[in-house]
Amino acid sequence: VQLVESGGGLVQPGGSLRLSCAASGFPFSRYAMNWYRQPPGKGRELVGTSTSAGGNTKYADSVKGRFTISRDNAKNTVYLQMNSLTPEDTAVYYCNVVVGKNVWGQGTQVTVSS
């Protein structure tokens, strides 16, 4: 089982980024996929979840209305579209799936700064 995130970088406040997480080694379409983040000096927090069918998503209050999770089951990829970014969104962003155990990607750094 492997998760590989990409798409992070430096963006100005108010800007947008789209993160991708490519999954392999398990039947992707059957599993809920999660995005977490870890701000500097803080613990890891759940950003949002996409159900296996992709029809339902849930978000942390801090990102609701600004972030959108989508998935392409044909490409085994889940996305995190982030809009109206603020410095408080600066963090390492991780993709996660529970396949018998917690599996994490390597993370991708998102820095929001002018």
N, C-alpha and C positions, 0 to 999 in steps of 0.2 A: 504494500500500500504506500503510495507516494502522493504528496501534494506539493506543488510548486507555484508560489505566488510570483507575480510580476506586476509592473506598472506604477510602482512607487516613485517618489521624487520630491523635488522642491516646487512648491506652488505658492503664489501670493494669496493673501486673504481674499475671500470671495471667489476664488478660482475653483476649478474642478479637476478631478482625476478619476480614472477608471482602473481599478485593480482587477487582475485576473488570477484565477487559481485553477491550474490544470491538474486533474486527478487521474490516477491510474492504479490498477491492482485490485479493484473491487467494482461491483456492479453499481456504478455511479447513480443511475437513475432511481435506485431503490433507497437511497440514503439522504437524509437531511444534511445540509451543509451549513456550516456556521462561519461567520467572520468575527474575530476577536481583535482587540488592539491593546497595546501596552504603552501608555504614555511614559515619558522619562521619569524614573523614580517612583513609579506607581505600579500597581498590580494589573494583571491582565483582566480585561472586561469584555463582556459579550456585546458586540455591535448589532448583530442580527442573525437571523436564521431563515433558510429557505427549505421548505418541506421537500420531500423526495419527488413529489409530482410537480413541484415548482409553483403550484397554485396559491400557496399561502406563504407569506413572509411575516416576520416579526422583527421589530426594531427596538433598540434602547431608546428611551425618551430623549436622550441627548442628541440623537441623529435623526429622529423621526421627521419626515418631511424634507430632509436634505439628502439622505442616502437611500439608494435603491439596490436591492440584491436581485439578480436574475441568474438564470442558469440555462445552459445549452446542453441538454442531455446527450445529444448526438456527438458533441465535441468533448464530453466529460469535463466541462468547464463551468465554474461559477464566477460571477462578476460582482464587483461592488462599485457602483457608480456613486461618487461623492461630489456633491455640489455645495456651493456657498460655504466653502471651507473656512475655518477659523484657526487661529494658533492653538486653540484647545484640542483640535483634531490631530495635532502632531503626535505621532506614535509609530511603533512598529505594528503593522497589521498582519494578522495570521489567519490562514484558512484552517478549518478544523472539521474532522469527521469522527464519529464514534463508530468504529467497525470492530466490535468486540472490546476495543480499547480506544483511548483517545489517540488520534493521530494528528500531528501538526505539520504544517509546512515550515519552511525556514524563516518566513517572515519577509516583509518588504517595508522599507522605511518611507514614511510620509512626513514631510516637514512643511508646515504652513508658516511662512514668514515673508515679510516685506524686505 
